[in-house]
Amino acid sequence: QPAIGSAAVGMLAEDGSKFGPALIFTALPESIVILGALPLFLGN
């Protein structure tokens, strides 16, 4: 996941107008991890 963040920062350095896609591509893997761990805590 660190590679995704650094790629997003590089993309923003090249073209600052792509902030929305960079934010989505950075937040999406993190939210998948959180949603994947949620049943672990709700199942108990």
CHARMM-style PDB file with segment names, atoms N, HN, CA, C and O in Angstrom:
ATOM      1  N   GLN     1       0.792  -1.196   0.000  1.00  0.00      PROA
ATOM      2  CA  GLN     1       0.000   0.000   0.000  1.00  0.00      PROA
ATOM      3  C   GLN     1       0.841   1.269   0.000  1.00  0.00      PROA
ATOM      4  O   GLN     1       0.365   2.300  -0.476  1.00  0.00      PROA
ATOM      5  N   PRO     2       2.058   1.243   0.508  1.00  0.00      PROA
ATOM      6  CA  PRO     2       2.864   2.470   0.393  1.00  0.00      PROA
ATOM      7  C   PRO     2       3.142   2.859  -1.053  1.00  0.00      PROA
ATOM      8  O   PRO     2       3.313   4.041  -1.351  1.00  0.00      PROA
ATOM      9  N   ALA     3       3.189   1.885  -1.950  1.00  0.00      PROA
ATOM     10  HN  ALA     3       3.050   0.925  -1.707  1.00  0.00      PROA
ATOM     11  CA  ALA     3       3.441   2.208  -3.355  1.00  0.00      PROA
ATOM     12  C   ALA     3       2.279   2.984  -3.958  1.00  0.00      PROA
ATOM     13  O   ALA     3       2.475   3.818  -4.842  1.00  0.00      PROA
ATOM     14  N   ILE     4       1.071   2.709  -3.482  1.00  0.00      PROA
ATOM     15  HN  ILE     4       0.912   2.031  -2.764  1.00  0.00      PROA
ATOM     16  CA  ILE     4      -0.097   3.427  -3.998  1.00  0.00      PROA
ATOM     17  C   ILE     4      -0.035   4.894  -3.588  1.00  0.00      PROA
ATOM     18  O   ILE     4      -0.308   5.782  -4.396  1.00  0.00      PROA
ATOM     19  N   GLY     5       0.323   5.141  -2.341  1.00  0.00      PROA
ATOM     20  HN  GLY     5       0.545   4.420  -1.685  1.00  0.00      PROA
ATOM     21  CA  GLY     5       0.407   6.518  -1.865  1.00  0.00      PROA
ATOM     22  C   GLY     5       1.486   7.314  -2.571  1.00  0.00      PROA
ATOM     23  O   GLY     5       1.277   8.471  -2.937  1.00  0.00      PROA
ATOM     24  N   SER     6       2.638   6.695  -2.760  1.00  0.00      PROA
ATOM     25  HN  SER     6       2.808   5.756  -2.462  1.00  0.00      PROA
ATOM     26  CA  SER     6       3.714   7.421  -3.441  1.00  0.00      PROA
ATOM     27  C   SER     6       3.391   7.640  -4.912  1.00  0.00      PROA
ATOM     28  O   SER     6       3.783   8.656  -5.486  1.00  0.00      PROA
ATOM     29  N   ALA     7       2.682   6.703  -5.524  1.00  0.00      PROA
ATOM     30  HN  ALA     7       2.364   5.878  -5.058  1.00  0.00      PROA
ATOM     31  CA  ALA     7       2.265   6.903  -6.916  1.00  0.00      PROA
ATOM     32  C   ALA     7       1.255   8.039  -7.015  1.00  0.00      PROA
ATOM     33  O   ALA     7       1.285   8.817  -7.969  1.00  0.00      PROA
ATOM     34  N   ALA     8       0.359   8.136  -6.033  1.00  0.00      PROA
ATOM     35  HN  ALA     8       0.335   7.504  -5.259  1.00  0.00      PROA
ATOM     36  CA  ALA     8      -0.626   9.220  -6.040  1.00  0.00      PROA
ATOM     37  C   ALA     8       0.056  10.572  -5.863  1.00  0.00      PROA
ATOM     38  O   ALA     8      -0.327  11.549  -6.508  1.00  0.00      PROA
ATOM     39  N   VAL     9       1.059  10.635  -4.995  1.00  0.00      PROA
ATOM     40  HN  VAL     9       1.370   9.841  -4.472  1.00  0.00      PROA
ATOM     41  CA  VAL     9       1.787  11.893  -4.800  1.00  0.00      PROA
ATOM     42  C   VAL     9       2.544  12.269  -6.069  1.00  0.00      PROA
ATOM     43  O   VAL     9       2.596  13.444  -6.433  1.00  0.00      PROA
ATOM     44  N   GLY    10       3.125  11.290  -6.739  1.00  0.00      PROA
ATOM     45  HN  GLY    10       3.082  10.336  -6.443  1.00  0.00      PROA
ATOM     46  CA  GLY    10       3.809  11.561  -8.000  1.00  0.00      PROA
ATOM     47  C   GLY    10       2.864  12.057  -9.069  1.00  0.00      PROA
ATOM     48  O   GLY    10       3.201  12.950  -9.846  1.00  0.00      PROA
ATOM     49  N   MET    11       1.663  11.468  -9.105  1.00  0.00      PROA
ATOM     50  HN  MET    11       1.389  10.742  -8.473  1.00  0.00      PROA
ATOM     51  CA  MET    11       0.670  11.907 -10.080  1.00  0.00      PROA
ATOM     52  C   MET    11       0.240  13.347  -9.792  1.00  0.00      PROA
ATOM     53  O   MET    11       0.061  14.142 -10.715  1.00  0.00      PROA
ATOM     54  N   LEU    12       0.077  13.676  -8.513  1.00  0.00      PROA
ATOM     55  HN  LEU    12       0.223  13.029  -7.764  1.00  0.00      PROA
ATOM     56  CA  LEU    12      -0.299  15.049  -8.158  1.00  0.00      PROA
ATOM     57  C   LEU    12       0.829  16.031  -8.460  1.00  0.00      PROA
ATOM     58  O   LEU    12       0.565  17.188  -8.790  1.00  0.00      PROA
ATOM     59  N   ALA    13       2.071  15.591  -8.354  1.00  0.00      PROA
ATOM     60  HN  ALA    13       2.285  14.652  -8.086  1.00  0.00      PROA
ATOM     61  CA  ALA    13       3.189  16.473  -8.685  1.00  0.00      PROA
ATOM     62  C   ALA    13       3.203  16.801 -10.174  1.00  0.00      PROA
ATOM     63  O   ALA    13       3.576  17.904 -10.572  1.00  0.00      PROA
ATOM     64  N   GLU    14       2.797  15.840 -10.986  1.00  0.00      PROA
ATOM     65  HN  GLU    14       2.494  14.944 -10.662  1.00  0.00      PROA
ATOM     66  CA  GLU    14       2.744  16.066 -12.433  1.00  0.00      PROA
ATOM     67  C   GLU    14       1.535  16.904 -12.836  1.00  0.00      PROA
ATOM     68  O   GLU    14       1.639  17.811 -13.662  1.00  0.00      PROA
ATOM     69  N   ASP    15       0.378  16.584 -12.234  1.00  0.00      PROA
ATOM     70  HN  ASP    15       0.294  15.847 -11.563  1.00  0.00      PROA
ATOM     71  CA  ASP    15      -0.869  17.254 -12.629  1.00  0.00      PROA
ATOM     72  C   ASP    15      -1.741  17.413 -11.391  1.00  0.00      PROA
ATOM     73  O   ASP    15      -2.359  16.451 -10.934  1.00  0.00      PROA
ATOM     74  N   GLY    16      -1.793  18.617 -10.851  1.00  0.00      PROA
ATOM     75  HN  GLY    16      -1.292  19.398 -11.222  1.00  0.00      PROA
ATOM     76  CA  GLY    16      -2.536  18.871  -9.626  1.00  0.00      PROA
ATOM     77  C   GLY    16      -4.040  18.775  -9.765  1.00  0.00      PROA
ATOM     78  O   GLY    16      -4.749  18.753  -8.758  1.00  0.00      PROA
ATOM     79  N   SER    17      -4.545  18.716 -10.989  1.00  0.00      PROA
ATOM     80  HN  SER    17      -3.969  18.734 -11.806  1.00  0.00      PROA
ATOM     81  CA  SER    17      -5.997  18.653 -11.170  1.00  0.00      PROA
ATOM     82  C   SER    17      -6.550  17.249 -10.934  1.00  0.00      PROA
ATOM     83  O   SER    17      -7.766  17.059 -10.950  1.00  0.00      PROA
ATOM     84  N   LYS    18      -5.694  16.281 -10.720  1.00  0.00      PROA
ATOM     85  HN  LYS    18      -4.706  16.436 -10.708  1.00  0.00      PROA
ATOM     86  CA  LYS    18      -6.136  14.904 -10.523  1.00  0.00      PROA
ATOM     87  C   LYS    18      -6.202  14.540  -9.041  1.00  0.00      PROA
ATOM     88  O   LYS    18      -5.912  13.405  -8.665  1.00  0.00      PROA
ATOM     89  N   PHE    19      -6.581  15.494  -8.207  1.00  0.00      PROA
ATOM     90  HN  PHE    19      -6.818  16.417  -8.512  1.00  0.00      PROA
ATOM     91  CA  PHE    19      -6.640  15.250  -6.768  1.00  0.00      PROA
ATOM     92  C   PHE    19      -7.729  14.247  -6.414  1.00  0.00      PROA
ATOM     93  O   PHE    19      -7.522  13.400  -5.545  1.00  0.00      PROA
ATOM     94  N   GLY    20      -8.883  14.325  -7.067  1.00  0.00      PROA
ATOM     95  HN  GLY    20      -9.051  15.013  -7.773  1.00  0.00      PROA
ATOM     96  CA  GLY    20      -9.987  13.404  -6.777  1.00  0.00      PROA
ATOM     97  C   GLY    20      -9.631  11.951  -7.022  1.00  0.00      PROA
ATOM     98  O   GLY    20      -9.793  11.124  -6.125  1.00  0.00      PROA
ATOM     99  N   PRO    21      -9.143  11.611  -8.226  1.00  0.00      PROA
ATOM    100  CA  PRO    21      -8.746  10.211  -8.450  1.00  0.00      PROA
ATOM    101  C   PRO    21      -7.619   9.750  -7.523  1.00  0.00      PROA
ATOM    102  O   PRO    21      -7.596   8.593  -7.103  1.00  0.00      PROA
ATOM    103  N   ALA    22      -6.696  10.643  -7.207  1.00  0.00      PROA
ATOM    104  HN  ALA    22      -6.715  11.583  -7.548  1.00  0.00      PROA
ATOM    105  CA  ALA    22      -5.608  10.264  -6.297  1.00  0.00      PROA
ATOM    106  C   ALA    22      -6.154   9.944  -4.916  1.00  0.00      PROA
ATOM    107  O   ALA    22      -5.700   8.998  -4.274  1.00  0.00      PROA
ATOM    108  N   LEU    23      -7.112  10.716  -4.460  1.00  0.00      PROA
ATOM    109  HN  LEU    23      -7.481  11.486  -4.982  1.00  0.00      PROA
ATOM    110  CA  LEU    23      -7.715  10.461  -3.155  1.00  0.00      PROA
ATOM    111  C   LEU    23      -8.476   9.145  -3.149  1.00  0.00      PROA
ATOM    112  O   LEU    23      -8.402   8.387  -2.181  1.00  0.00      PROA
ATOM    113  N   ILE    24      -9.204   8.869  -4.221  1.00  0.00      PROA
ATOM    114  HN  ILE    24      -9.264   9.484  -5.007  1.00  0.00      PROA
ATOM    115  CA  ILE    24      -9.959   7.615  -4.308  1.00  0.00      PROA
ATOM    116  C   ILE    24      -9.012   6.425  -4.329  1.00  0.00      PROA
ATOM    117  O   ILE    24      -9.226   5.454  -3.603  1.00  0.00      PROA
ATOM    118  N   PHE    25      -7.966   6.485  -5.150  1.00  0.00      PROA
ATOM    119  HN  PHE    25      -7.792   7.274  -5.740  1.00  0.00      PROA
ATOM    120  CA  PHE    25      -7.042   5.361  -5.254  1.00  0.00      PROA
ATOM    121  C   PHE    25      -6.238   5.159  -3.979  1.00  0.00      PROA
ATOM    122  O   PHE    25      -5.760   4.053  -3.724  1.00  0.00      PROA
ATOM    123  N   THR    26      -6.079   6.199  -3.177  1.00  0.00      PROA
ATOM    124  HN  THR    26      -6.468   7.097  -3.385  1.00  0.00      PROA
ATOM    125  CA  THR    26      -5.374   6.059  -1.913  1.00  0.00      PROA
ATOM    126  C   THR    26      -6.296   5.529  -0.826  1.00  0.00      PROA
ATOM    127  O   THR    26      -5.877   4.703  -0.016  1.00  0.00      PROA
ATOM    128  N   ALA    27      -7.539   5.987  -0.792  1.00  0.00      PROA
ATOM    129  HN  ALA    27      -7.879   6.658  -1.450  1.00  0.00      PROA
ATOM    130  CA  ALA    27      -8.465   5.598   0.272  1.00  0.00      PROA
ATOM    131  C   ALA    27      -9.122   4.249   0.029  1.00  0.00      PROA
ATOM    132  O   ALA    27      -9.526   3.588   0.986  1.00  0.00      PROA
ATOM    133  N   LEU    28      -9.241   3.822  -1.215  1.00  0.00      PROA
ATOM    134  HN  LEU    28      -8.913   4.358  -1.993  1.00  0.00      PROA
ATOM    135  CA  LEU    28      -9.939   2.575  -1.522  1.00  0.00      PROA
ATOM    136  C   LEU    28      -9.284   1.354  -0.881  1.00  0.00      PROA
ATOM    137  O   LEU    28      -9.997   0.566  -0.261  1.00  0.00      PROA
ATOM    138  N   PRO    29      -7.980   1.149  -0.989  1.00  0.00      PROA
ATOM    139  CA  PRO    29      -7.397  -0.036  -0.336  1.00  0.00      PROA
ATOM    140  C   PRO    29      -7.533  -0.009   1.178  1.00  0.00      PROA
ATOM    141  O   PRO    29      -7.721  -1.051   1.807  1.00  0.00      PROA
ATOM    142  N   GLU    30      -7.438   1.180   1.764  1.00  0.00      PROA
ATOM    143  HN  GLU    30      -7.285   2.026   1.253  1.00  0.00      PROA
ATOM    144  CA  GLU    30      -7.583   1.276   3.214  1.00  0.00      PROA
ATOM    145  C   GLU    30      -8.993   0.919   3.655  1.00  0.00      PROA
ATOM    146  O   GLU    30      -9.173   0.232   4.660  1.00  0.00      PROA
ATOM    147  N   SER    31      -9.993   1.378   2.912  1.00  0.00      PROA
ATOM    148  HN  SER    31      -9.846   1.936   2.095  1.00  0.00      PROA
ATOM    149  CA  SER    31     -11.373   1.079   3.291  1.00  0.00      PROA
ATOM    150  C   SER    31     -11.690  -0.395   3.082  1.00  0.00      PROA
ATOM    151  O   SER    31     -12.501  -0.955   3.820  1.00  0.00      PROA
ATOM    152  N   ILE    32     -11.070  -1.038   2.094  1.00  0.00      PROA
ATOM    153  HN  ILE    32     -10.411  -0.584   1.494  1.00  0.00      PROA
ATOM    154  CA  ILE    32     -11.289  -2.471   1.896  1.00  0.00      PROA
ATOM    155  C   ILE    32     -10.738  -3.250   3.086  1.00  0.00      PROA
ATOM    156  O   ILE    32     -11.354  -4.225   3.516  1.00  0.00      PROA
ATOM    157  N   VAL    33      -9.601  -2.843   3.622  1.00  0.00      PROA
ATOM    158  HN  VAL    33      -9.101  -2.051   3.273  1.00  0.00      PROA
ATOM    159  CA  VAL    33      -9.034  -3.512   4.793  1.00  0.00      PROA
ATOM    160  C   VAL    33      -9.951  -3.334   5.995  1.00  0.00      PROA
ATOM    161  O   VAL    33     -10.177  -4.285   6.743  1.00  0.00      PROA
ATOM    162  N   ILE    34     -10.477  -2.141   6.190  1.00  0.00      PROA
ATOM    163  HN  ILE    34     -10.294  -1.369   5.582  1.00  0.00      PROA
ATOM    164  CA  ILE    34     -11.371  -1.887   7.323  1.00  0.00      PROA
ATOM    165  C   ILE    34     -12.654  -2.696   7.183  1.00  0.00      PROA
ATOM    166  O   ILE    34     -13.109  -3.307   8.149  1.00  0.00      PROA
ATOM    167  N   LEU    35     -13.238  -2.704   5.990  1.00  0.00      PROA
ATOM    168  HN  LEU    35     -12.868  -2.207   5.205  1.00  0.00      PROA
ATOM    169  CA  LEU    35     -14.471  -3.463   5.787  1.00  0.00      PROA
ATOM    170  C   LEU    35     -14.221  -4.964   5.868  1.00  0.00      PROA
ATOM    171  O   LEU    35     -15.123  -5.713   6.243  1.00  0.00      PROA
ATOM    172  N   GLY    36     -13.036  -5.413   5.532  1.00  0.00      PROA
ATOM    173  HN  GLY    36     -12.303  -4.804   5.228  1.00  0.00      PROA
ATOM    174  CA  GLY    36     -12.713  -6.827   5.661  1.00  0.00      PROA
ATOM    175  C   GLY    36     -12.538  -7.252   7.104  1.00  0.00      PROA
ATOM    176  O   GLY    36     -12.835  -8.396   7.448  1.00  0.00      PROA
ATOM    177  N   ALA    37     -12.065  -6.358   7.954  1.00  0.00      PROA
ATOM    178  HN  ALA    37     -11.824  -5.429   7.674  1.00  0.00      PROA
ATOM    179  CA  ALA    37     -11.869  -6.673   9.367  1.00  0.00      PROA
ATOM    180  C   ALA    37     -13.142  -6.490  10.180  1.00  0.00      PROA
ATOM    181  O   ALA    37     -13.228  -6.990  11.301  1.00  0.00      PROA
ATOM    182  N   LEU    38     -14.110  -5.800   9.655  1.00  0.00      PROA
ATOM    183  HN  LEU    38     -14.040  -5.393   8.744  1.00  0.00      PROA
ATOM    184  CA  LEU    38     -15.345  -5.529  10.390  1.00  0.00      PROA
ATOM    185  C   LEU    38     -16.083  -6.802  10.798  1.00  0.00      PROA
ATOM    186  O   LEU    38     -16.517  -6.882  11.947  1.00  0.00      PROA
ATOM    187  N   PRO    39     -16.254  -7.806   9.929  1.00  0.00      PROA
ATOM    188  CA  PRO    39     -16.940  -9.040  10.362  1.00  0.00      PROA
ATOM    189  C   PRO    39     -16.201  -9.782  11.470  1.00  0.00      PROA
ATOM    190  O   PRO    39     -16.818 -10.517  12.241  1.00  0.00      PROA
ATOM    191  N   LEU    40     -14.901  -9.598  11.554  1.00  0.00      PROA
ATOM    192  HN  LEU    40     -14.399  -9.001  10.928  1.00  0.00      PROA
ATOM    193  CA  LEU    40     -14.136 -10.231  12.623  1.00  0.00      PROA
ATOM    194  C   LEU    40     -14.613  -9.746  13.988  1.00  0.00      PROA
ATOM    195  O   LEU    40     -14.731 -10.534  14.926  1.00  0.00      PROA
ATOM    196  N   PHE    41     -14.884  -8.453  14.094  1.00  0.00      PROA
ATOM    197  HN  PHE    41     -14.789  -7.813  13.332  1.00  0.00      PROA
ATOM    198  CA  PHE    41     -15.323  -7.897  15.368  1.00  0.00      PROA
ATOM    199  C   PHE    41     -16.824  -8.059  15.584  1.00  0.00      PROA
ATOM    200  O   PHE    41     -17.272  -8.181  16.724  1.00  0.00      PROA
ATOM    201  N   LEU    42     -17.595  -8.061  14.520  1.00  0.00      PROA
ATOM    202  HN  LEU    42     -17.231  -7.962  13.594  1.00  0.00      PROA
ATOM    203  CA  LEU    42     -19.041  -8.213  14.659  1.00  0.00      PROA
ATOM    204  C   LEU    42     -19.452  -9.664  14.872  1.00  0.00      PROA
ATOM    205  O   LEU    42     -20.545  -9.927  15.372  1.00  0.00      PROA
ATOM    206  N   GLY    43     -18.599 -10.605  14.503  1.00  0.00      PROA
ATOM    207  HN  GLY    43     -17.711 -10.392  14.097  1.00  0.00      PROA
ATOM    208  CA  GLY    43     -18.936 -12.017  14.621  1.00  0.00      PROA
ATOM    209  C   GLY    43     -18.860 -12.545  16.039  1.00  0.00      PROA
ATOM    210  O   GLY    43     -19.394 -13.619  16.320  1.00  0.00      PROA
ATOM    211  N   ASN    44     -18.214 -11.825  16.938  1.00  0.00      PROA
ATOM    212  HN  ASN    44     -17.780 -10.954  16.710  1.00  0.00      PROA
ATOM    213  CA  ASN    44     -18.064 -12.323  18.314  1.00  0.00      PROA
ATOM    214  C   ASN    44     -19.254 -12.077  19.139  1.00  0.00      PROA
ATOM    215  OT1 ASN    44     -19.275 -12.440  20.316  1.00  0.00      PROA
TER     216      ASN     44
END
